[in-house]
Amino acid sequence: MNALARLATGFAAALLEAWQELRIHKLRVLLSLIGVTVAVASLTTALAGAGMARQMMTESLERDGRPAMITTYAFDPSSDGGPQGDDSVAQAFEKTSERFKIDYTTMIGRSYGQQVVSQGVALDAETLVVEPDYAPMHRLVISQGRWLESEDAQNLSPAVVVDQNIIRELGLEGQQLPFTVDLVSNGDAVSVTVIGTSSSRSFGMSGQLWMLPATYEHWFSERAPLNEVSYKMWVPIEGSEELAMHFGQQMQAELPGYTVDSHREDYLMWGADESLKQLALVVSGIAVIILLLGSLSLLNVSMVTMKQRIREVGIRRSFGATTGRVFFSVMMESVVATAVAGGLGVLISVALVSNESLLNMVLATELDQMPPFPLDAALLGMGVSVAVGALTGVLPALVAARVKIVDAIRV
Amino acid sequence: MSDEPLLKLEDVTRSVRLPDDSELHILNGIDLTVSEGDHIAIVGRSGTGKSTLLNILGLLDRPTSGSLLWRGKDAARLSAKQAAHARGRDLGFVFQQFNLLPGRTALENVMAPLMYASGRDFWNRRKLATEALERVGLGGRLDSMPQTLSGGEQQRVAIARALVRRPRVVLADEPTGALDVSTGRAVMELLDSATVDSGAALITITHDSNVAALARGQFRLDSGRLHPLSEVVVR
C-alpha cells in the first residue's frame, strides 16, 4: 500500500513538474507545438472527414438497398410487359422466402404516372409500393410521423409516406401530420393520408411516395397498373450469391411458365467502398508526413532546450530526484505538451468538420443530415499526439537522465 | 541524539584520469567524522579539492578508495536510487551561485525539493515551504521571482530550500562567495542559527577565514589533505 501511495505521489508530482515546466516556458512550448497541433488537426480532419464522407456515401448508397440485397424478378415470356407482380408471383416469392427463412423481404412496385395535388399545386410523383420491411432494408429515415405498418392496409383512407420534395414543392412544411393530399392517376383523384415524411429527397423536381401493396391494389391498380415489380431480400453478405442462385431455382420451380431471375444487387458488388478507402489512405499519408515533420521540430527544440537545462537537472538531482524520476518527468513534459497540442488539434478539427456550411462547400452538395464527428478519429488524434509526445520525449529524457550531477551543478 | 556519526570518511581518496592518461590526485587520505549538530568549516584555496570533498559528503560523487559511512552504512553499497533518496531525505545543499530554479517564484523554489518527498510532506508542500521562507525572513516575498531578489535574499531562499525537508546534514559550498561581506555574514549567521534550531549538522566549504571562524570545528584542505585547525566541538 505504501509502495502504491509512493508511486501515485511520484506520478502526480511528475505530472505537476511537467505542467510547471510548460507554464514557465509558454512561448517555447507554444512555438514548438504549433507543428504538432497542425499535424494532429490535419490527421484528425483527414480521418474524420474521410469517415464522415464514407458514412454519408454509405448511407446514400444504402438507400438503394443495404448489403447483401438480393433482387428477384419474374417475367412471363409470353407477355411484352416488364417484370410481373401478380398473385401467383407474390405467393411463390412468399413461399420460397419462408422456405429459406429470410427475415427481411419486400415487394417493390413502381408507378410513374401519378401526381400529388394540394391546394391547387400539382407535382409529378413516383409511387413505390412496398412492404413495412422496406424502410430498414433501405435505410429510410422518417423525419416526421411514422413509417407504414401492415395494419395501415385496413385504413379507410390510403396511408402514404412522402419525401421532402413533395413537402417542399407543395408548400407543406410545418403542416401537422397526418394531413391529406390528392393522388391523381389518369385524371382520377383519390384523397390519401400522409402519415409520415422521410428525410430523403429524390433527384430532380418530382416527388416520391410509399404505400402498402394492399393499399395500392385497392385504390389505384385499376387506374394505374404498376410499371414494374421486383422482390427484394436483405440477407447476410456471406453466402448471399449462392443463396440468390438457389432461391431463384426454387422460385422458378414454384412458377412454371415464368422466367425467374434472382441475383445480388447492392453497392458493395461494384466496390464503391474502395475509392473511399484509397482517399482516406492518401489523406492520412499526407497527415502522417506533416506529423513526422512536426515531431522532428518538437524533438529539435526539446533537445536544444535540454542542453540549456542541464544545470536545473543537476539541482533537482541534488534534491533527491532519481534517474528514473528525471527521465519520467522530462518525458512527461513532452507528453503533457503534445496532449494539450493534440487536444487543441482535435478541437480545431471538430470545428472544421462539424461546420455544415464549410462541409457543404467542400463536398459541393447539401446534406440532409449532418453526420456526427467520428469519435474514433478524435481518439486516434489524441492517441497519436500522446504517442508523439512519448517518442519525442525519450531522447531529451535520456540526455537528462544521463547527466552527471557534479558536472551539471557546475555548468 | 544518537552516538552514531552521520558521516564518516576513512582514508578517502579521489583521483581522476586526465586526457594524457596521467592521474590527478584530488583528495588523499581524508578522515572526517560528522555527527548531529556539528558545524564544520573546511577552508582552502581554489583548486584544493574542497568541492570534490563536498560532493563526496553529499553523495553526489564516490571516493576512488577509502570508505564513506553514511549513518553507519557503507555508501559504496548504496544504489543510485538509495543515494538519491538519502540526498532528498537527509541532505540539504546551499550553493555559491544560489542555484535557484529559473522562472519559478521563491515559494516554488522552496517547494521544489518537496516534489520528491512522499506522503504528507508532498501534499503539504505549500504550507511547509511558506513556513520555511518565513523562518528566513522572506514571508513577504513568497511570489517574488529570483531576479527581483537581492543576492542575500536569493541565498536565504536557497537556505530555506535546503532546510525545508528537515535534513540531518546541510552542505554549504561557498555560501557567501557571491555576496558582499556584511550580507555574507548575515547569511552565515542565519544558516548557523537555522541549523542549530533544526539540529542539523552544517558543513561549510569556504575560502573565507571569517566565515570559517563561525564554525566550531575547522579544517584546512591543502594538497588534497585535510588538517584540523581545531578540534570538532559538539554543540
HADDOCK unambig.tbl for C-alpha pairs under 7 A between the chains (distance, minus, plus):
assign (segid A and resid 6 and name CA) (segid B and resid 118 and name CA) 5.86 0.50 0.50
assign (segid A and resid 9 and name CA) (segid B and resid 118 and name CA) 6.12 0.50 0.50
assign (segid A and resid 13 and name CA) (segid B and resid 115 and name CA) 5.71 0.50 0.50
assign (segid A and resid 24 and name CA) (segid B and resid 103 and name CA) 5.90 0.50 0.50
assign (segid A and resid 312 and name CA) (segid B and resid 101 and name CA) 6.43 0.50 0.50
assign (segid A and resid 318 and name CA) (segid B and resid 87 and name CA) 6.50 0.50 0.50
assign (segid A and resid 319 and name CA) (segid B and resid 87 and name CA) 6.31 0.50 0.50
assign (segid A and resid 319 and name CA) (segid B and resid 88 and name CA) 4.83 0.50 0.50
assign (segid A and resid 319 and name CA) (segid B and resid 113 and name CA) 5.15 0.50 0.50
assign (segid A and resid 320 and name CA) (segid B and resid 84 and name CA) 4.44 0.50 0.50
assign (segid A and resid 320 and name CA) (segid B and resid 85 and name CA) 5.35 0.50 0.50
assign (segid A and resid 320 and name CA) (segid B and resid 87 and name CA) 5.00 0.50 0.50
assign (segid A and resid 320 and name CA) (segid B and resid 88 and name CA) 3.73 0.50 0.50
assign (segid A and resid 320 and name CA) (segid B and resid 116 and name CA) 6.45 0.50 0.50
assign (segid A and resid 321 and name CA) (segid B and resid 84 and name CA) 6.10 0.50 0.50
assign (segid A and resid 321 and name CA) (segid B and resid 116 and name CA) 6.20 0.50 0.50
assign (segid A and resid 322 and name CA) (segid B and resid 81 and name CA) 5.64 0.50 0.50
assign (segid A and resid 322 and name CA) (segid B and resid 84 and name CA) 5.47 0.50 0.50
assign (segid A and resid 405 and name CA) (segid B and resid 60 and name CA) 6.47 0.50 0.50
assign (segid A and resid 406 and name CA) (segid B and resid 60 and name CA) 6.36 0.50 0.50
